[in-house]
Amino acid sequence: MATAHPVARRLSTSSGRSLTDILIGTQASASSSSLKLADGPVEPVKAEGLKHVRSRLEARHYKTPEFAAQLLKILSTLQIPSWTDTRIKPEAIVVRRVSGALTNAVFFVSYKNSSKVSTVLLRIYGPSSGSLISRPRELHILHKLSSVYRIGPRVFGTFENGRLEEYFDSTTLTAEDIRDPLISRWIGARMAEFHSVDMEVVSPPSDIPETGIWKPSVKTCVSSWLPYAHEVLSLPSVRREVALDLDITRFEKEWNIYLKWLSKVEDKRSGSAVVFGHNDAQYGNLLRLTNALEADEHRQIIVVDFEYASPNPAAYDIGNHFHEWCANYHGNTPHLLDQSRYPTFTQRRNFYTSYIKHSNHLGKGAEDPVFDTSDLDQIVAALDYQVRVWSPASHAMWAIWGIVQARDDLENSIAEPEFDYVGYATGRMEAFRREILDLGVIQR
């Protein structure tokens, strides 16, 4: 399985602590830098239905015999399928690193002495990653999606600073793959299935609103992240022209005007219906199975990485995916979106048609709805308009996200960062302002 470019959507470690209260409402502590395997009984994580072992692994030691021995103990204690055989020797374990900095490292674990031992995916969290992402929430979502809906990888179990997941023999889609008409239809079908899950089933109990009315998480994220964006742009290392270009005070006014306008044009019977969204359907988070056995072709597409998964309008998630058509995280300027690559109406209609066919909240609600041409045209037109009106929200969220994530590079005066968060934020902010002008939200 190939993986996403390590730069894409990389999380800054220094900004993680200040974002904790925003995302999970608690101040998580960093893990110890000295991580030794501690003996401990397997403990079921009752809320998740997952086994847990009180052990730790140090990612930087993954090539050592000691790491292999510690890993084998975790695999066997968690009773990972095919890894409980007492004849398995640690020296025959192959650990291949495939992505991530030390803040979140991913490995493929296989056994070279027997093909009967299945490959698994090992994910080791870094010292700061837990302060940005609520791991219990992420695990709950992962477990529910895979066990109830067969979406995403199965989680076999967890240990103190990581987890073991199902391995998919697959390749990661590329920037060109998602433009392929057939693959785009498959993605549309899979997104519709994702949007059809019951939010109360996949969401942690603490996320379920007492009123029963789900609020779009994009609104919560933007409003909650704004104070931190102000802090970042107040750092001495921020160039004056950068602060002026981004102009957060101006953005706040524009954002509030946009939300007021949005409340008048959103159609909750169409694309503005709040669903459980992935919210980061970039090509690096979409896999294609190498040997698909499913009768339905579209099910060879596997969605992974659910850090941003949460309730949002369907049109928001679709529009966010369309913006990812403009990205190339493997190019010379991975922080820039090429707007000329945004899907044409013909390409969008191709996606919509498949999405509508597999959706249970649009159209007739049947598994294989049959529409006449006029019905389908009306549904497509309504959905496309809702995608257009929610499109600026995607730019806004990632613009503020980029500013907050730039803290580490700015505080350390890194002249040539691996990923230009400031440049990324500037581009998304420009796109937000351009789109609200085009929509007539504000006047020139």
NUTI-454388 format. One record per residue (C-alpha): residue in three letters; chain; x negated, y negated, z negated. Coordinates in steps of 0.2 Angstrom, whole numbers. Example, Ala and Ser with C-alpha at 12.3 -4.5 7.8 and 13.67 -1.06 7.14 Angstrom:
BEGIN
<r:ala, c:A, xx:-62, yy:22, zz:-39>
<r:ser, c:A, xx:-68, yy:5, zz:-36>
END
This chain:
BEGIN
<r:met, c:A, xx:0, yy:0, zz:0>
<r:ala, c:A, xx:-7, yy:-17, zz:5>
<r:thr, c:A, xx:-4, yy:-32, zz:-7>
<r:ala, c:A, xx:-1, yy:-50, zz:-6>
<r:his, c:A, xx:-15, yy:-62, zz:-3>
<r:pro, c:A, xx:-22, yy:-66, zz:-21>
<r:val, c:A, xx:-20, yy:-84, zz:-18>
<r:ala, c:A, xx:-2, yy:-84, zz:-14>
<r:arg, c:A, xx:9, yy:-90, zz:-29>
<r:arg, c:A, xx:-6, yy:-88, zz:-41>
<r:leu, c:A, xx:-2, yy:-94, zz:-58>
<r:ser, c:A, xx:-13, yy:-106, zz:-67>
<r:thr, c:A, xx:-19, yy:-99, zz:-84>
<r:ser, c:A, xx:-20, yy:-116, zz:-93>
<r:ser, c:A, xx:-3, yy:-122, zz:-89>
<r:gly, c:A, xx:5, yy:-106, zz:-96>
<r:arg, c:A, xx:6, yy:-110, zz:-114>
<r:ser, c:A, xx:15, yy:-127, zz:-111>
<r:leu, c:A, xx:27, yy:-118, zz:-100>
<r:thr, c:A, xx:31, yy:-105, zz:-113>
<r:asp, c:A, xx:45, yy:-115, zz:-121>
<r:ile, c:A, xx:52, yy:-118, zz:-104>
<r:leu, c:A, xx:54, yy:-100, zz:-98>
<r:ile, c:A, xx:55, yy:-89, zz:-113>
<r:gly, c:A, xx:58, yy:-101, zz:-128>
<r:thr, c:A, xx:44, yy:-95, zz:-138>
<r:gln, c:A, xx:25, yy:-97, zz:-140>
<r:ala, c:A, xx:16, yy:-82, zz:-134>
<r:ser, c:A, xx:-1, yy:-79, zz:-140>
<r:ala, c:A, xx:-15, yy:-74, zz:-129>
<r:ser, c:A, xx:-22, yy:-56, zz:-130>
<r:ser, c:A, xx:-38, yy:-52, zz:-138>
<r:ser, c:A, xx:-53, yy:-53, zz:-126>
<r:ser, c:A, xx:-60, yy:-37, zz:-134>
<r:leu, c:A, xx:-47, yy:-23, zz:-129>
<r:lys, c:A, xx:-50, yy:-6, zz:-136>
<r:leu, c:A, xx:-39, yy:9, zz:-134>
<r:ala, c:A, xx:-30, yy:11, zz:-151>
<r:asp, c:A, xx:-22, yy:28, zz:-155>
<r:gly, c:A, xx:-3, yy:26, zz:-158>
<r:pro, c:A, xx:13, yy:36, zz:-155>
<r:val, c:A, xx:24, yy:33, zz:-140>
<r:glu, c:A, xx:38, yy:21, zz:-145>
<r:pro, c:A, xx:53, yy:20, zz:-135>
<r:val, c:A, xx:57, yy:2, zz:-130>
<r:lys, c:A, xx:76, yy:4, zz:-134>
<r:ala, c:A, xx:82, yy:-12, zz:-125>
<r:glu, c:A, xx:73, yy:-6, zz:-109>
<r:gly, c:A, xx:74, yy:13, zz:-110>
<r:leu, c:A, xx:56, yy:14, zz:-107>
<r:lys, c:A, xx:42, yy:23, zz:-116>
<r:his, c:A, xx:28, yy:13, zz:-124>
<r:val, c:A, xx:11, yy:18, zz:-131>
<r:arg, c:A, xx:1, yy:6, zz:-142>
<r:ser, c:A, xx:-15, yy:6, zz:-132>
<r:arg, c:A, xx:-25, yy:-7, zz:-122>
<r:leu, c:A, xx:-36, yy:-7, zz:-107>
<r:glu, c:A, xx:-49, yy:-19, zz:-102>
<r:ala, c:A, xx:-47, yy:-23, zz:-83>
<r:arg, c:A, xx:-65, yy:-28, zz:-80>
<r:his, c:A, xx:-71, yy:-10, zz:-86>
<r:tyr, c:A, xx:-61, yy:-1, zz:-73>
<r:lys, c:A, xx:-76, yy:7, zz:-65>
<r:thr, c:A, xx:-82, yy:15, zz:-81>
<r:pro, c:A, xx:-80, yy:33, zz:-87>
<r:glu, c:A, xx:-73, yy:26, zz:-103>
<r:phe, c:A, xx:-59, yy:17, zz:-94>
<r:ala, c:A, xx:-54, yy:33, zz:-84>
<r:ala, c:A, xx:-54, yy:43, zz:-101>
<r:gln, c:A, xx:-43, yy:29, zz:-109>
<r:leu, c:A, xx:-32, yy:28, zz:-94>
<r:leu, c:A, xx:-29, yy:47, zz:-93>
<r:lys, c:A, xx:-24, yy:47, zz:-112>
<r:ile, c:A, xx:-11, yy:34, zz:-108>
<r:leu, c:A, xx:-5, yy:43, zz:-93>
<r:ser, c:A, xx:-3, yy:60, zz:-102>
<r:thr, c:A, xx:5, yy:52, zz:-118>
<r:leu, c:A, xx:18, yy:43, zz:-108>
<r:gln, c:A, xx:21, yy:59, zz:-99>
<r:ile, c:A, xx:19, yy:51, zz:-82>
<r:pro, c:A, xx:26, yy:64, zz:-69>
<r:ser, c:A, xx:12, yy:76, zz:-63>
<r:trp, c:A, xx:-1, yy:68, zz:-75>
<r:thr, c:A, xx:2, yy:79, zz:-90>
<r:asp, c:A, xx:-8, yy:94, zz:-84>
<r:thr, c:A, xx:-22, yy:97, zz:-96>
<r:arg, c:A, xx:-33, yy:102, zz:-82>
<r:ile, c:A, xx:-34, yy:84, zz:-76>
<r:lys, c:A, xx:-52, yy:78, zz:-79>
<r:pro, c:A, xx:-55, yy:59, zz:-81>
<r:glu, c:A, xx:-71, yy:60, zz:-70>
<r:ala, c:A, xx:-60, yy:65, zz:-55>
<r:ile, c:A, xx:-48, yy:50, zz:-57>
<r:val, c:A, xx:-50, yy:36, zz:-44>
<r:val, c:A, xx:-45, yy:19, zz:-49>
<r:arg, c:A, xx:-44, yy:6, zz:-34>
<r:arg, c:A, xx:-42, yy:-12, zz:-37>
<r:val, c:A, xx:-30, yy:-20, zz:-25>
<r:ser, c:A, xx:-26, yy:-37, zz:-30>
<r:gly, c:A, xx:-26, yy:-50, zz:-44>
<r:ala, c:A, xx:-38, yy:-60, zz:-54>
<r:leu, c:A, xx:-42, yy:-54, zz:-72>
<r:thr, c:A, xx:-26, yy:-63, zz:-77>
<r:asn, c:A, xx:-15, yy:-50, zz:-69>
<r:ala, c:A, xx:-24, yy:-35, zz:-61>
<r:val, c:A, xx:-16, yy:-22, zz:-50>
<r:phe, c:A, xx:-24, yy:-5, zz:-47>
<r:phe, c:A, xx:-19, yy:11, zz:-38>
<r:val, c:A, xx:-23, yy:27, zz:-48>
<r:ser, c:A, xx:-25, yy:44, zz:-39>
<r:tyr, c:A, xx:-33, yy:60, zz:-42>
<r:lys, c:A, xx:-46, yy:67, zz:-30>
<r:asn, c:A, xx:-45, yy:85, zz:-35>
<r:ser, c:A, xx:-27, yy:89, zz:-31>
<r:ser, c:A, xx:-14, yy:82, zz:-19>
<r:lys, c:A, xx:-1, yy:87, zz:-31>
<r:val, c:A, xx:-5, yy:73, zz:-44>
<r:ser, c:A, xx:5, yy:58, zz:-38>
<r:thr, c:A, xx:-3, yy:41, zz:-36>
<r:val, c:A, xx:3, yy:28, zz:-48>
<r:leu, c:A, xx:2, yy:9, zz:-49>
<r:leu, c:A, xx:-7, yy:2, zz:-64>
<r:arg, c:A, xx:-4, yy:-16, zz:-69>
<r:ile, c:A, xx:-15, yy:-24, zz:-82>
<r:tyr, c:A, xx:-9, yy:-41, zz:-89>
<r:gly, c:A, xx:-23, yy:-54, zz:-93>
<r:pro, c:A, xx:-25, yy:-64, zz:-109>
<r:ser, c:A, xx:-14, yy:-78, zz:-103>
<r:ser, c:A, xx:-1, yy:-71, zz:-92>
<r:gly, c:A, xx:11, yy:-67, zz:-105>
<r:ser, c:A, xx:12, yy:-85, zz:-110>
<r:leu, c:A, xx:20, yy:-90, zz:-94>
<r:ile, c:A, xx:31, yy:-75, zz:-90>
<r:ser, c:A, xx:43, yy:-66, zz:-102>
<r:arg, c:A, xx:37, yy:-48, zz:-100>
<r:pro, c:A, xx:52, yy:-41, zz:-110>
<r:arg, c:A, xx:63, yy:-50, zz:-98>
<r:glu, c:A, xx:54, yy:-45, zz:-83>
<r:leu, c:A, xx:53, yy:-26, zz:-88>
<r:his, c:A, xx:72, yy:-27, zz:-92>
<r:ile, c:A, xx:75, yy:-33, zz:-74>
<r:leu, c:A, xx:63, yy:-21, zz:-66>
<r:his, c:A, xx:70, yy:-6, zz:-76>
<r:lys, c:A, xx:89, yy:-10, zz:-72>
<r:leu, c:A, xx:86, yy:-14, zz:-54>
<r:ser, c:A, xx:76, yy:3, zz:-51>
<r:ser, c:A, xx:87, yy:14, zz:-62>
<r:val, c:A, xx:104, yy:7, zz:-58>
<r:tyr, c:A, xx:102, yy:1, zz:-40>
<r:arg, c:A, xx:86, yy:9, zz:-33>
<r:ile, c:A, xx:79, yy:-8, zz:-30>
<r:gly, c:A, xx:60, yy:-10, zz:-33>
<r:pro, c:A, xx:48, yy:2, zz:-41>
<r:arg, c:A, xx:52, yy:13, zz:-55>
<r:val, c:A, xx:43, yy:8, zz:-71>
<r:phe, c:A, xx:36, yy:24, zz:-79>
<r:gly, c:A, xx:31, yy:16, zz:-96>
<r:thr, c:A, xx:21, yy:2, zz:-104>
<r:phe, c:A, xx:6, yy:0, zz:-115>
<r:glu, c:A, xx:1, yy:-15, zz:-125>
<r:asn, c:A, xx:-6, yy:-26, zz:-111>
<r:gly, c:A, xx:1, yy:-18, zz:-95>
<r:arg, c:A, xx:12, yy:-5, zz:-87>
<r:leu, c:A, xx:13, yy:10, zz:-75>
<r:glu, c:A, xx:24, yy:9, zz:-60>
<r:glu, c:A, xx:30, yy:20, zz:-45>
<r:tyr, c:A, xx:18, yy:19, zz:-30>
<r:phe, c:A, xx:25, yy:16, zz:-13>
<r:asp, c:A, xx:15, yy:22, zz:2>
<r:ser, c:A, xx:18, yy:6, zz:11>
<r:thr, c:A, xx:11, yy:-9, zz:20>
<r:thr, c:A, xx:14, yy:-27, zz:15>
<r:leu, c:A, xx:23, yy:-37, zz:28>
<r:thr, c:A, xx:13, yy:-51, zz:36>
<r:ala, c:A, xx:18, yy:-69, zz:41>
<r:glu, c:A, xx:22, yy:-62, zz:59>
<r:asp, c:A, xx:31, yy:-47, zz:53>
<r:ile, c:A, xx:45, yy:-57, zz:45>
<r:arg, c:A, xx:48, yy:-66, zz:62>
<r:asp, c:A, xx:52, yy:-49, zz:71>
<r:pro, c:A, xx:70, yy:-48, zz:74>
<r:leu, c:A, xx:73, yy:-31, zz:68>
<r:ile, c:A, xx:63, yy:-33, zz:52>
<r:ser, c:A, xx:72, yy:-49, zz:49>
<r:arg, c:A, xx:88, yy:-40, zz:50>
<r:trp, c:A, xx:82, yy:-27, zz:38>
<r:ile, c:A, xx:76, yy:-41, zz:26>
<r:gly, c:A, xx:94, yy:-49, zz:27>
<r:ala, c:A, xx:102, yy:-32, zz:23>
<r:arg, c:A, xx:90, yy:-29, zz:8>
<r:met, c:A, xx:93, yy:-47, zz:2>
<r:ala, c:A, xx:112, yy:-44, zz:3>
<r:glu, c:A, xx:110, yy:-29, zz:-7>
<r:phe, c:A, xx:100, yy:-38, zz:-20>
<r:his, c:A, xx:113, yy:-52, zz:-21>
<r:ser, c:A, xx:126, yy:-39, zz:-24>
<r:val, c:A, xx:120, yy:-32, zz:-40>
<r:asp, c:A, xx:130, yy:-36, zz:-56>
<r:met, c:A, xx:121, yy:-50, zz:-65>
<r:glu, c:A, xx:127, yy:-44, zz:-82>
<r:val, c:A, xx:119, yy:-27, zz:-79>
<r:val, c:A, xx:102, yy:-33, zz:-73>
<r:ser, c:A, xx:100, yy:-48, zz:-85>
<r:pro, c:A, xx:95, yy:-47, zz:-103>
<r:pro, c:A, xx:109, yy:-49, zz:-115>
<r:ser, c:A, xx:101, yy:-66, zz:-120>
<r:asp, c:A, xx:103, yy:-73, zz:-103>
<r:ile, c:A, xx:122, yy:-69, zz:-101>
<r:pro, c:A, xx:132, yy:-86, zz:-103>
<r:glu, c:A, xx:146, yy:-85, zz:-116>
<r:thr, c:A, xx:157, yy:-95, zz:-104>
<r:gly, c:A, xx:154, yy:-82, zz:-90>
<r:ile, c:A, xx:149, yy:-96, zz:-79>
<r:trp, c:A, xx:131, yy:-93, zz:-72>
<r:lys, c:A, xx:121, yy:-109, zz:-70>
<r:pro, c:A, xx:108, yy:-110, zz:-55>
<r:ser, c:A, xx:91, yy:-107, zz:-62>
<r:val, c:A, xx:83, yy:-119, zz:-50>
<r:lys, c:A, xx:92, yy:-133, zz:-59>
<r:thr, c:A, xx:86, yy:-127, zz:-76>
<r:cys, c:A, xx:68, yy:-125, zz:-69>
<r:val, c:A, xx:67, yy:-142, zz:-61>
<r:ser, c:A, xx:74, yy:-152, zz:-76>
<r:ser, c:A, xx:63, yy:-142, zz:-89>
<r:trp, c:A, xx:47, yy:-143, zz:-79>
<r:leu, c:A, xx:48, yy:-162, zz:-76>
<r:pro, c:A, xx:40, yy:-167, zz:-93>
<r:tyr, c:A, xx:26, yy:-156, zz:-89>
<r:ala, c:A, xx:24, yy:-163, zz:-72>
<r:his, c:A, xx:23, yy:-180, zz:-79>
<r:glu, c:A, xx:9, yy:-175, zz:-91>
<r:val, c:A, xx:-1, yy:-167, zz:-77>
<r:leu, c:A, xx:0, yy:-183, zz:-66>
<r:ser, c:A, xx:-5, yy:-193, zz:-81>
<r:leu, c:A, xx:-22, yy:-184, zz:-82>
<r:pro, c:A, xx:-37, yy:-195, zz:-79>
<r:ser, c:A, xx:-43, yy:-184, zz:-65>
<r:val, c:A, xx:-28, yy:-187, zz:-54>
<r:arg, c:A, xx:-31, yy:-199, zz:-40>
<r:arg, c:A, xx:-20, yy:-214, zz:-40>
<r:glu, c:A, xx:-14, yy:-211, zz:-22>
<r:val, c:A, xx:-9, yy:-193, zz:-27>
<r:ala, c:A, xx:1, yy:-199, zz:-41>
<r:leu, c:A, xx:9, yy:-212, zz:-30>
<r:asp, c:A, xx:13, yy:-200, zz:-16>
<r:leu, c:A, xx:21, yy:-188, zz:-28>
<r:asp, c:A, xx:30, yy:-202, zz:-38>
<r:ile, c:A, xx:39, yy:-191, zz:-51>
<r:thr, c:A, xx:49, yy:-206, zz:-58>
<r:arg, c:A, xx:56, yy:-208, zz:-40>
<r:phe, c:A, xx:59, yy:-190, zz:-38>
<r:glu, c:A, xx:69, yy:-189, zz:-54>
<r:lys, c:A, xx:81, yy:-202, zz:-47>
<r:glu, c:A, xx:82, yy:-193, zz:-30>
<r:trp, c:A, xx:85, yy:-176, zz:-38>
<r:asn, c:A, xx:99, yy:-183, zz:-48>
<r:ile, c:A, xx:107, yy:-191, zz:-33>
<r:tyr, c:A, xx:105, yy:-175, zz:-23>
<r:leu, c:A, xx:113, yy:-164, zz:-37>
<r:lys, c:A, xx:128, yy:-176, zz:-38>
<r:trp, c:A, xx:129, yy:-175, zz:-19>
<r:leu, c:A, xx:127, yy:-156, zz:-19>
<r:ser, c:A, xx:142, yy:-154, zz:-31>
<r:lys, c:A, xx:153, yy:-161, zz:-18>
<r:val, c:A, xx:147, yy:-151, zz:-3>
<r:glu, c:A, xx:143, yy:-134, zz:-11>
<r:asp, c:A, xx:156, yy:-120, zz:-7>
<r:lys, c:A, xx:156, yy:-106, zz:-20>
<r:arg, c:A, xx:167, yy:-96, zz:-9>
<r:ser, c:A, xx:153, yy:-95, zz:4>
<r:gly, c:A, xx:134, yy:-97, zz:2>
<r:ser, c:A, xx:135, yy:-107, zz:-14>
<r:ala, c:A, xx:141, yy:-92, zz:-24>
<r:val, c:A, xx:129, yy:-89, zz:-38>
<r:val, c:A, xx:121, yy:-72, zz:-37>
<r:phe, c:A, xx:106, yy:-63, zz:-44>
<r:gly, c:A, xx:92, yy:-70, zz:-33>
<r:his, c:A, xx:74, yy:-64, zz:-30>
<r:asn, c:A, xx:69, yy:-82, zz:-27>
<r:asp, c:A, xx:52, yy:-78, zz:-20>
<r:ala, c:A, xx:55, yy:-68, zz:-5>
<r:gln, c:A, xx:38, yy:-72, zz:4>
<r:tyr, c:A, xx:30, yy:-59, zz:15>
<r:gly, c:A, xx:18, yy:-54, zz:2>
<r:asn, c:A, xx:32, yy:-48, zz:-9>
<r:leu, c:A, xx:40, yy:-37, zz:5>
<r:leu, c:A, xx:34, yy:-20, zz:8>
<r:arg, c:A, xx:37, yy:-8, zz:22>
<r:leu, c:A, xx:37, yy:11, zz:18>
<r:thr, c:A, xx:25, yy:21, zz:28>
<r:asn, c:A, xx:36, yy:37, zz:28>
<r:ala, c:A, xx:54, yy:31, zz:26>
<r:leu, c:A, xx:66, yy:45, zz:22>
<r:glu, c:A, xx:82, yy:35, zz:20>
<r:ala, c:A, xx:95, yy:36, zz:33>
<r:asp, c:A, xx:98, yy:17, zz:33>
<r:glu, c:A, xx:83, yy:9, zz:42>
<r:his, c:A, xx:83, yy:-6, zz:32>
<r:arg, c:A, xx:79, yy:3, zz:16>
<r:gln, c:A, xx:61, yy:5, zz:22>
<r:ile, c:A, xx:59, yy:-12, zz:16>
<r:ile, c:A, xx:55, yy:-13, zz:-3>
<r:val, c:A, xx:56, yy:-29, zz:-13>
<r:val, c:A, xx:43, yy:-31, zz:-27>
<r:asp, c:A, xx:38, yy:-44, zz:-39>
<r:phe, c:A, xx:52, yy:-51, zz:-49>
<r:glu, c:A, xx:44, yy:-64, zz:-60>
<r:tyr, c:A, xx:56, yy:-78, zz:-53>
<r:ala, c:A, xx:72, yy:-67, zz:-51>
<r:ser, c:A, xx:87, yy:-75, zz:-59>
<r:pro, c:A, xx:104, yy:-82, zz:-55>
<r:asn, c:A, xx:105, yy:-94, zz:-40>
<r:pro, c:A, xx:116, yy:-98, zz:-26>
<r:ala, c:A, xx:114, yy:-85, zz:-12>
<r:ala, c:A, xx:111, yy:-99, zz:1>
<r:tyr, c:A, xx:96, yy:-105, zz:-10>
<r:asp, c:A, xx:88, yy:-88, zz:-10>
<r:ile, c:A, xx:90, yy:-87, zz:9>
<r:gly, c:A, xx:84, yy:-105, zz:12>
<r:asn, c:A, xx:69, yy:-101, zz:1>
<r:his, c:A, xx:65, yy:-86, zz:12>
<r:phe, c:A, xx:67, yy:-96, zz:28>
<r:his, c:A, xx:54, yy:-109, zz:21>
<r:glu, c:A, xx:42, yy:-94, zz:19>
<r:trp, c:A, xx:42, yy:-92, zz:38>
<r:cys, c:A, xx:32, yy:-108, zz:38>
<r:ala, c:A, xx:19, yy:-101, zz:26>
<r:asn, c:A, xx:2, yy:-92, zz:30>
<r:tyr, c:A, xx:-6, yy:-87, zz:14>
<r:his, c:A, xx:-20, yy:-79, zz:24>
<r:gly, c:A, xx:-25, yy:-94, zz:34>
<r:asn, c:A, xx:-37, yy:-108, zz:32>
<r:thr, c:A, xx:-24, yy:-120, zz:24>
<r:pro, c:A, xx:-13, yy:-108, zz:13>
<r:his, c:A, xx:-6, yy:-122, zz:4>
<r:leu, c:A, xx:3, yy:-130, zz:19>
<r:leu, c:A, xx:19, yy:-125, zz:27>
<r:asp, c:A, xx:20, yy:-127, zz:46>
<r:gln, c:A, xx:38, yy:-133, zz:49>
<r:ser, c:A, xx:37, yy:-129, zz:67>
<r:arg, c:A, xx:38, yy:-111, zz:62>
<r:tyr, c:A, xx:55, yy:-113, zz:53>
<r:pro, c:A, xx:67, yy:-101, zz:61>
<r:thr, c:A, xx:78, yy:-107, zz:75>
<r:phe, c:A, xx:97, yy:-105, zz:74>
<r:thr, c:A, xx:96, yy:-90, zz:85>
<r:gln, c:A, xx:84, yy:-82, zz:72>
<r:arg, c:A, xx:94, yy:-88, zz:57>
<r:arg, c:A, xx:110, yy:-80, zz:65>
<r:asn, c:A, xx:101, yy:-64, zz:67>
<r:phe, c:A, xx:97, yy:-64, zz:49>
<r:tyr, c:A, xx:114, yy:-69, zz:44>
<r:thr, c:A, xx:123, yy:-56, zz:54>
<r:ser, c:A, xx:114, yy:-42, zz:45>
<r:tyr, c:A, xx:116, yy:-51, zz:28>
<r:ile, c:A, xx:135, yy:-53, zz:30>
<r:lys, c:A, xx:137, yy:-35, zz:36>
<r:his, c:A, xx:129, yy:-29, zz:20>
<r:ser, c:A, xx:136, yy:-42, zz:8>
<r:asn, c:A, xx:150, yy:-39, zz:-5>
<r:his, c:A, xx:153, yy:-57, zz:-8>
<r:leu, c:A, xx:155, yy:-63, zz:10>
<r:gly, c:A, xx:167, yy:-57, zz:23>
<r:lys, c:A, xx:178, yy:-43, zz:20>
<r:gly, c:A, xx:168, yy:-35, zz:6>
<r:ala, c:A, xx:167, yy:-18, zz:14>
<r:glu, c:A, xx:151, yy:-8, zz:15>
<r:asp, c:A, xx:152, yy:-9, zz:34>
<r:pro, c:A, xx:164, yy:-24, zz:38>
<r:val, c:A, xx:170, yy:-26, zz:56>
<r:phe, c:A, xx:173, yy:-44, zz:61>
<r:asp, c:A, xx:179, yy:-51, zz:77>
<r:thr, c:A, xx:168, yy:-64, zz:85>
<r:ser, c:A, xx:177, yy:-79, zz:79>
<r:asp, c:A, xx:178, yy:-73, zz:61>
<r:leu, c:A, xx:159, yy:-70, zz:61>
<r:asp, c:A, xx:155, yy:-86, zz:69>
<r:gln, c:A, xx:165, yy:-95, zz:56>
<r:ile, c:A, xx:156, yy:-86, zz:42>
<r:val, c:A, xx:139, yy:-89, zz:50>
<r:ala, c:A, xx:142, yy:-107, zz:52>
<r:ala, c:A, xx:148, yy:-109, zz:34>
<r:leu, c:A, xx:133, yy:-100, zz:27>
<r:asp, c:A, xx:121, yy:-109, zz:38>
<r:tyr, c:A, xx:128, yy:-126, zz:31>
<r:gln, c:A, xx:126, yy:-120, zz:13>
<r:val, c:A, xx:108, yy:-114, zz:17>
<r:arg, c:A, xx:105, yy:-132, zz:24>
<r:val, c:A, xx:112, yy:-141, zz:9>
<r:trp, c:A, xx:102, yy:-130, zz:-4>
<r:ser, c:A, xx:86, yy:-131, zz:6>
<r:pro, c:A, xx:80, yy:-147, zz:-2>
<r:ala, c:A, xx:81, yy:-138, zz:-19>
<r:ser, c:A, xx:68, yy:-125, zz:-14>
<r:his, c:A, xx:56, yy:-139, zz:-9>
<r:ala, c:A, xx:60, yy:-148, zz:-26>
<r:met, c:A, xx:57, yy:-133, zz:-37>
<r:trp, c:A, xx:40, yy:-127, zz:-29>
<r:ala, c:A, xx:34, yy:-145, zz:-28>
<r:ile, c:A, xx:36, yy:-147, zz:-47>
<r:trp, c:A, xx:29, yy:-130, zz:-50>
<r:gly, c:A, xx:14, yy:-134, zz:-40>
<r:ile, c:A, xx:11, yy:-150, zz:-50>
<r:val, c:A, xx:12, yy:-140, zz:-66>
<r:gln, c:A, xx:1, yy:-126, zz:-60>
<r:ala, c:A, xx:-13, yy:-139, zz:-55>
<r:arg, c:A, xx:-17, yy:-143, zz:-73>
<r:asp, c:A, xx:-31, yy:-131, zz:-74>
<r:asp, c:A, xx:-40, yy:-137, zz:-59>
<r:leu, c:A, xx:-37, yy:-155, zz:-63>
<r:glu, c:A, xx:-43, yy:-154, zz:-81>
<r:asn, c:A, xx:-59, yy:-145, zz:-75>
<r:ser, c:A, xx:-62, yy:-157, zz:-61>
<r:ile, c:A, xx:-63, yy:-142, zz:-48>
<r:ala, c:A, xx:-66, yy:-151, zz:-32>
<r:glu, c:A, xx:-62, yy:-136, zz:-20>
<r:pro, c:A, xx:-49, yy:-125, zz:-29>
<r:glu, c:A, xx:-46, yy:-108, zz:-22>
<r:phe, c:A, xx:-28, yy:-114, zz:-20>
<r:asp, c:A, xx:-24, yy:-132, zz:-18>
<r:tyr, c:A, xx:-9, yy:-134, zz:-29>
<r:val, c:A, xx:-9, yy:-153, zz:-28>
<r:gly, c:A, xx:-9, yy:-152, zz:-9>
<r:tyr, c:A, xx:5, yy:-139, zz:-10>
<r:ala, c:A, xx:16, yy:-149, zz:-21>
<r:thr, c:A, xx:13, yy:-165, zz:-10>
<r:gly, c:A, xx:19, yy:-155, zz:5>
<r:arg, c:A, xx:34, yy:-148, zz:-3>
<r:met, c:A, xx:39, yy:-165, zz:-10>
<r:glu, c:A, xx:37, yy:-173, zz:7>
<r:ala, c:A, xx:49, yy:-160, zz:14>
<r:phe, c:A, xx:61, yy:-163, zz:0>
<r:arg, c:A, xx:62, yy:-181, zz:4>
<r:arg, c:A, xx:63, yy:-178, zz:22>
<r:glu, c:A, xx:78, yy:-166, zz:20>
<r:ile, c:A, xx:88, yy:-177, zz:9>
<r:leu, c:A, xx:86, yy:-191, zz:21>
<r:asp, c:A, xx:91, yy:-180, zz:36>
<r:leu, c:A, xx:107, yy:-174, zz:26>
<r:gly, c:A, xx:112, yy:-192, zz:22>
<r:val, c:A, xx:110, yy:-189, zz:3>
<r:ile, c:A, xx:100, yy:-206, zz:3>
<r:gln, c:A, xx:98, yy:-220, zz:15>
<r:arg, c:A, xx:81, yy:-226, zz:22>
END
